Each structure stands twice: as C-alpha cells, then as structure tokens.
Amino acid sequence: MLDRRSCLLIGLCMLLLAGCGTILSCDDGRDVVWFTSSTEHMLNNGIRNFEDGNYSEAMKILQDVVDNQDTSKEIKVESYKYLAFIHCISDREKMCRESFKKALELNPDFNLTPAEAGHPVWGSVFSNMKSKPAK
C-alpha cells in the first residue's frame, strides 16, 4: 500500500512525463486541474468535448455522469446543463427542455451564467423552464 508521499511523488512524475513543467501548467498551455472525484473528472471531459465541438462524445460522457449513482447533485446539475446545450444546438428542443427540467428538479435555484442565459439558442428555453412552477 502506498503512503501519501509516494502517491504525491508518482503524481508529480506523471505531470512531468505529460509535458507539464510545473504543478499549475503544462508546456502546451493546459492548466493542471485536480479533481475530487472520478465523476468530476468525467464532467470535465464532457465539457471539454462540448467546447471542442465533439457533441456526440460529450453527450455519452455526460449521460454516464448523470447515470452514475456516485455523482453529486452539483455535478449532475452541471451535466444536465451541458446535455441541454447539446440538445438545443442539435434542434432537439424537447430534450433540451427535459435536461433543463432535470437540472432544476435537482436544484430549483440553478441559474445559467449571464453569458449562457443570453445565448440565442438555449437562453429562452432555459428562461421558459425556469419560470414554470415545479410539479
């Protein structure tokens, strides 16, 4: 069994092997991100795929996150948000609304950032879902 120092040393070696010159950044400009759970790591991968335009891969990853029984409520809400974004930009408005609905059921106080709320594709869909009374 490895102690904490051994795990830290292994982690630092992995960063160096991955081309990361420091703990906070890598040679290719990436920031090193520390995750508290595997589902948080999965969420980050889903978001990265979304931002790169790999919507089908992002959708698979994000769906796995929400289906995982160990996923925290906050991470599920964030996953549903990105699933809604993908559905909206893919002209699946009903599924977009459903994803926003699931996020709001988990957290009725959930809101989009101002930039997200002003998005021409999903902003009004979210606003309509947010204004509906919870059932």
PyRosetta script that sets phi, psi and omega in degrees:
from pyrosetta import init, pose_from_sequence

init()
pose = pose_from_sequence("MLDRRSCLLIGLCMLLLAGCGTILSCDDGRDVVWFTSSTEHMLNNGIRNFEDGNYSEAMKILQDVVDNQDTSKEIKVESYKYLAFIHCISDREKMCRESFKKALELNPDFNLTPAEAGHPVWGSVFSNMKSKPAK")
pose.set_psi(1, 135.6)
pose.set_omega(1, -178.3)
pose.set_phi(2, -86.2)
pose.set_psi(2, 140.5)
pose.set_omega(2, 174.8)
pose.set_phi(3, -87.5)
pose.set_psi(3, 175.9)
pose.set_omega(3, -176.1)
pose.set_phi(4, -59.6)
pose.set_psi(4, -41.7)
pose.set_omega(4, -178.5)
pose.set_phi(5, -64.5)
pose.set_psi(5, -39.8)
pose.set_omega(5, 179.0)
pose.set_phi(6, -64.3)
pose.set_psi(6, -42.4)
pose.set_omega(6, 178.6)
pose.set_phi(7, -62.7)
pose.set_psi(7, -42.2)
pose.set_omega(7, 179.1)
pose.set_phi(8, -63.8)
pose.set_psi(8, -43.9)
pose.set_omega(8, 179.4)
pose.set_phi(9, -62.1)
pose.set_psi(9, -43.9)
pose.set_omega(9, 177.8)
pose.set_phi(10, -61.7)
pose.set_psi(10, -43.7)
pose.set_omega(10, 179.0)
pose.set_phi(11, -60.8)
pose.set_psi(11, -43.8)
pose.set_omega(11, 178.7)
pose.set_phi(12, -64.5)
pose.set_psi(12, -39.6)
pose.set_omega(12, 177.2)
pose.set_phi(13, -63.1)
pose.set_psi(13, -39.1)
pose.set_omega(13, 178.8)
pose.set_phi(14, -64.4)
pose.set_psi(14, -39.0)
pose.set_omega(14, 177.4)
pose.set_phi(15, -61.7)
pose.set_psi(15, -44.2)
pose.set_omega(15, 179.8)
pose.set_phi(16, -64.9)
pose.set_psi(16, -40.9)
pose.set_omega(16, 178.5)
pose.set_phi(17, -66.0)
pose.set_psi(17, -28.1)
pose.set_omega(17, 179.9)
pose.set_phi(18, -83.6)
pose.set_psi(18, 4.0)
pose.set_omega(18, 179.1)
pose.set_phi(19, 87.4)
pose.set_psi(19, 19.3)
pose.set_omega(19, -179.3)
pose.set_phi(20, -95.6)
pose.set_psi(20, 119.2)
pose.set_omega(20, -177.2)
pose.set_phi(21, -78.7)
pose.set_psi(21, -27.2)
pose.set_omega(21, 178.5)
pose.set_phi(22, -134.5)
pose.set_psi(22, 176.6)
pose.set_omega(22, 178.3)
pose.set_phi(23, -70.8)
pose.set_psi(23, -25.3)
pose.set_omega(23, -173.1)
pose.set_phi(24, -99.5)
pose.set_psi(24, -14.3)
pose.set_omega(24, 179.5)
pose.set_phi(25, -152.1)
pose.set_psi(25, 160.0)
pose.set_omega(25, 179.5)
pose.set_phi(26, -113.6)
pose.set_psi(26, 163.8)
pose.set_omega(26, -177.9)
pose.set_phi(27, -61.1)
pose.set_psi(27, -27.4)
pose.set_omega(27, -178.1)
pose.set_phi(28, -89.6)
pose.set_psi(28, 11.4)
pose.set_omega(28, 176.1)
pose.set_phi(29, 93.1)
pose.set_psi(29, -8.8)
pose.set_omega(29, 179.2)
pose.set_phi(30, -69.5)
pose.set_psi(30, 145.5)
pose.set_omega(30, 170.4)
pose.set_phi(31, -89.6)
pose.set_psi(31, 143.0)
pose.set_omega(31, 175.5)
pose.set_phi(32, -82.9)
pose.set_psi(32, 128.2)
pose.set_omega(32, -178.1)
pose.set_phi(33, -117.5)
pose.set_psi(33, 131.7)
pose.set_omega(33, 178.1)
pose.set_phi(34, -98.5)
pose.set_psi(34, 133.4)
pose.set_omega(34, -177.7)
pose.set_phi(35, -111.2)
pose.set_psi(35, 147.6)
pose.set_omega(35, 179.0)
pose.set_phi(36, -92.5)
pose.set_psi(36, -15.0)
pose.set_omega(36, 179.9)
pose.set_phi(37, -150.2)
pose.set_psi(37, 162.1)
pose.set_omega(37, 178.0)
pose.set_phi(38, -67.2)
pose.set_psi(38, -32.2)
pose.set_omega(38, 178.9)
pose.set_phi(39, -71.0)
pose.set_psi(39, -31.0)
pose.set_omega(39, 174.8)
pose.set_phi(40, -65.5)
pose.set_psi(40, -40.8)
pose.set_omega(40, 176.5)
pose.set_phi(41, -63.2)
pose.set_psi(41, -42.9)
pose.set_omega(41, 178.3)
pose.set_phi(42, -62.3)
pose.set_psi(42, -43.9)
pose.set_omega(42, 178.3)
pose.set_phi(43, -57.6)
pose.set_psi(43, -46.4)
pose.set_omega(43, -180.0)
pose.set_phi(44, -59.7)
pose.set_psi(44, -41.2)
pose.set_omega(44, 177.9)
pose.set_phi(45, -64.6)
pose.set_psi(45, -40.2)
pose.set_omega(45, 177.3)
pose.set_phi(46, -62.3)
pose.set_psi(46, -44.2)
pose.set_omega(46, 178.8)
pose.set_phi(47, -64.0)
pose.set_psi(47, -43.3)
pose.set_omega(47, 179.2)
pose.set_phi(48, -60.3)
pose.set_psi(48, -43.5)
pose.set_omega(48, 177.7)
pose.set_phi(49, -64.2)
pose.set_psi(49, -40.1)
pose.set_omega(49, 176.7)
pose.set_phi(50, -59.2)
pose.set_psi(50, -49.7)
pose.set_omega(50, -178.4)
pose.set_phi(51, -63.7)
pose.set_psi(51, -28.4)
pose.set_omega(51, 178.0)
pose.set_phi(52, -84.6)
pose.set_psi(52, -2.9)
pose.set_omega(52, 179.6)
pose.set_phi(53, 84.8)
pose.set_psi(53, 9.4)
pose.set_omega(53, 177.7)
pose.set_phi(54, -89.0)
pose.set_psi(54, 69.3)
pose.set_omega(54, -170.4)
pose.set_phi(55, -64.9)
pose.set_psi(55, -38.9)
pose.set_omega(55, -178.8)
pose.set_phi(56, -67.1)
pose.set_psi(56, -39.5)
pose.set_omega(56, 177.8)
pose.set_phi(57, -68.1)
pose.set_psi(57, -42.7)
pose.set_omega(57, 178.2)
pose.set_phi(58, -59.4)
pose.set_psi(58, -42.8)
pose.set_omega(58, -179.0)
pose.set_phi(59, -62.9)
pose.set_psi(59, -42.3)
pose.set_omega(59, 178.0)
pose.set_phi(60, -60.4)
pose.set_psi(60, -47.5)
pose.set_omega(60, -177.9)
pose.set_phi(61, -64.3)
pose.set_psi(61, -47.8)
pose.set_omega(61, -177.8)
pose.set_phi(62, -64.5)
pose.set_psi(62, -35.9)
pose.set_omega(62, 177.2)
pose.set_phi(63, -67.0)
pose.set_psi(63, -37.9)
pose.set_omega(63, 175.6)
pose.set_phi(64, -62.2)
pose.set_psi(64, -36.8)
pose.set_omega(64, 179.2)
pose.set_phi(65, -63.2)
pose.set_psi(65, -49.7)
pose.set_omega(65, -177.2)
pose.set_phi(66, -70.3)
pose.set_psi(66, -25.6)
pose.set_omega(66, 178.7)
pose.set_phi(67, -80.4)
pose.set_psi(67, -15.7)
pose.set_omega(67, -177.5)
pose.set_phi(68, -76.4)
pose.set_psi(68, 123.7)
pose.set_omega(68, -177.1)
pose.set_phi(69, -67.4)
pose.set_psi(69, -17.1)
pose.set_omega(69, 179.9)
pose.set_phi(70, -89.6)
pose.set_psi(70, -1.6)
pose.set_omega(70, -178.1)
pose.set_phi(71, -72.9)
pose.set_psi(71, 132.7)
pose.set_omega(71, 177.9)
pose.set_phi(72, -69.7)
pose.set_psi(72, 160.7)
pose.set_omega(72, 179.5)
pose.set_phi(73, -60.1)
pose.set_psi(73, -43.0)
pose.set_omega(73, -178.8)
pose.set_phi(74, -61.4)
pose.set_psi(74, -41.7)
pose.set_omega(74, -179.0)
pose.set_phi(75, -71.0)
pose.set_psi(75, -36.3)
pose.set_omega(75, 175.7)
pose.set_phi(76, -62.9)
pose.set_psi(76, -43.3)
pose.set_omega(76, 179.7)
pose.set_phi(77, -59.9)
pose.set_psi(77, -46.4)
pose.set_omega(77, 179.7)
pose.set_phi(78, -63.8)
pose.set_psi(78, -38.1)
pose.set_omega(78, 178.2)
pose.set_phi(79, -65.6)
pose.set_psi(79, -44.1)
pose.set_omega(79, 177.5)
pose.set_phi(80, -61.7)
pose.set_psi(80, -36.3)
pose.set_omega(80, 178.4)
pose.set_phi(81, -59.8)
pose.set_psi(81, -48.8)
pose.set_omega(81, -178.9)
pose.set_phi(82, -70.6)
pose.set_psi(82, -32.5)
pose.set_omega(82, 173.5)
pose.set_phi(83, -62.5)
pose.set_psi(83, -41.1)
pose.set_omega(83, 177.5)
pose.set_phi(84, -61.6)
pose.set_psi(84, -44.4)
pose.set_omega(84, 179.1)
pose.set_phi(85, -57.4)
pose.set_psi(85, -46.1)
pose.set_omega(85, -178.6)
pose.set_phi(86, -62.5)
pose.set_psi(86, -45.7)
pose.set_omega(86, -180.0)
pose.set_phi(87, -63.0)
pose.set_psi(87, -41.9)
pose.set_omega(87, -179.8)
pose.set_phi(88, -62.3)
pose.set_psi(88, -47.3)
pose.set_omega(88, -178.0)
pose.set_phi(89, -73.6)
pose.set_psi(89, -11.3)
pose.set_omega(89, 177.6)
pose.set_phi(90, -100.4)
pose.set_psi(90, 15.5)
pose.set_omega(90, 178.9)
pose.set_phi(91, 60.0)
pose.set_psi(91, 35.0)
pose.set_omega(91, 174.6)
pose.set_phi(92, -114.4)
pose.set_psi(92, 69.3)
pose.set_omega(92, -172.2)
pose.set_phi(93, -61.7)
pose.set_psi(93, -38.4)
pose.set_omega(93, 179.5)
pose.set_phi(94, -60.6)
pose.set_psi(94, -44.5)
pose.set_omega(94, 179.6)
pose.set_phi(95, -69.5)
pose.set_psi(95, -32.5)
pose.set_omega(95, 175.5)
pose.set_phi(96, -61.9)
pose.set_psi(96, -48.7)
pose.set_omega(96, 178.6)
pose.set_phi(97, -60.3)
pose.set_psi(97, -42.6)
pose.set_omega(97, 179.8)
pose.set_phi(98, -61.1)
pose.set_psi(98, -41.2)
pose.set_omega(98, -179.8)
pose.set_phi(99, -66.8)
pose.set_psi(99, -42.7)
pose.set_omega(99, 175.7)
pose.set_phi(100, -63.4)
pose.set_psi(100, -38.9)
pose.set_omega(100, 179.0)
pose.set_phi(101, -60.4)
pose.set_psi(101, -44.7)
pose.set_omega(101, 179.7)
pose.set_phi(102, -63.6)
pose.set_psi(102, -39.9)
pose.set_omega(102, 177.6)
pose.set_phi(103, -62.7)
pose.set_psi(103, -43.7)
pose.set_omega(103, -179.0)
pose.set_phi(104, -70.7)
pose.set_psi(104, -30.1)
pose.set_omega(104, 175.2)
pose.set_phi(105, -66.1)
pose.set_psi(105, -37.7)
pose.set_omega(105, 178.2)
pose.set_phi(106, -73.0)
pose.set_psi(106, -35.3)
pose.set_omega(106, -179.2)
pose.set_phi(107, -145.3)
pose.set_psi(107, 94.0)
pose.set_omega(107, -179.4)
pose.set_phi(108, -60.0)
pose.set_psi(108, -19.8)
pose.set_omega(108, 178.9)
pose.set_phi(109, -89.3)
pose.set_psi(109, 1.2)
pose.set_omega(109, -179.3)
pose.set_phi(110, -60.6)
pose.set_psi(110, 134.8)
pose.set_omega(110, 176.4)
pose.set_phi(111, -137.6)
pose.set_psi(111, 156.4)
pose.set_omega(111, 172.3)
pose.set_phi(112, -83.2)
pose.set_psi(112, 158.6)
pose.set_omega(112, 172.3)
pose.set_phi(113, -66.8)
pose.set_psi(113, 161.3)
pose.set_omega(113, 178.3)
pose.set_phi(114, -55.7)
pose.set_psi(114, -39.7)
pose.set_omega(114, 178.9)
pose.set_phi(115, -65.4)
pose.set_psi(115, -42.4)
pose.set_omega(115, 178.5)
pose.set_phi(116, -66.5)
pose.set_psi(116, -41.1)
pose.set_omega(116, -178.2)
pose.set_phi(117, -65.4)
pose.set_psi(117, -28.2)
pose.set_omega(117, 179.9)
pose.set_phi(118, -88.6)
pose.set_psi(118, 3.5)
pose.set_omega(118, -178.1)
pose.set_phi(119, -66.2)
pose.set_psi(119, 134.7)
pose.set_omega(119, -176.4)
pose.set_phi(120, -67.6)
pose.set_psi(120, -20.6)
pose.set_omega(120, -177.5)
pose.set_phi(121, -91.5)
pose.set_psi(121, -49.2)
pose.set_omega(121, -174.6)
pose.set_phi(122, -108.7)
pose.set_psi(122, -9.6)
pose.set_omega(122, -177.5)
pose.set_phi(123, -58.0)
pose.set_psi(123, -49.3)
pose.set_omega(123, -178.7)
pose.set_phi(124, -71.4)
pose.set_psi(124, -31.7)
pose.set_omega(124, 178.0)
pose.set_phi(125, -63.7)
pose.set_psi(125, -46.7)
pose.set_omega(125, 178.9)
pose.set_phi(126, -63.0)
pose.set_psi(126, -45.4)
pose.set_omega(126, -179.2)
pose.set_phi(127, -57.3)
pose.set_psi(127, -42.8)
pose.set_omega(127, 177.5)
pose.set_phi(128, -64.5)
pose.set_psi(128, -41.1)
pose.set_omega(128, -179.8)
pose.set_phi(129, -68.3)
pose.set_psi(129, -38.6)
pose.set_omega(129, -178.2)
pose.set_phi(130, -65.7)
pose.set_psi(130, -35.2)
pose.set_omega(130, -176.6)
pose.set_phi(131, -80.4)
pose.set_psi(131, -13.6)
pose.set_omega(131, 178.2)
pose.set_phi(132, -74.1)
pose.set_psi(132, 136.5)
pose.set_omega(132, 176.4)
pose.set_phi(133, -66.7)
pose.set_psi(133, 142.6)
pose.set_omega(133, 177.5)
pose.set_phi(134, -66.2)
pose.set_psi(134, 140.5)
pose.set_omega(134, 179.0)
pose.set_phi(135, -100.8)
pose.dump_pdb("model.pdb")
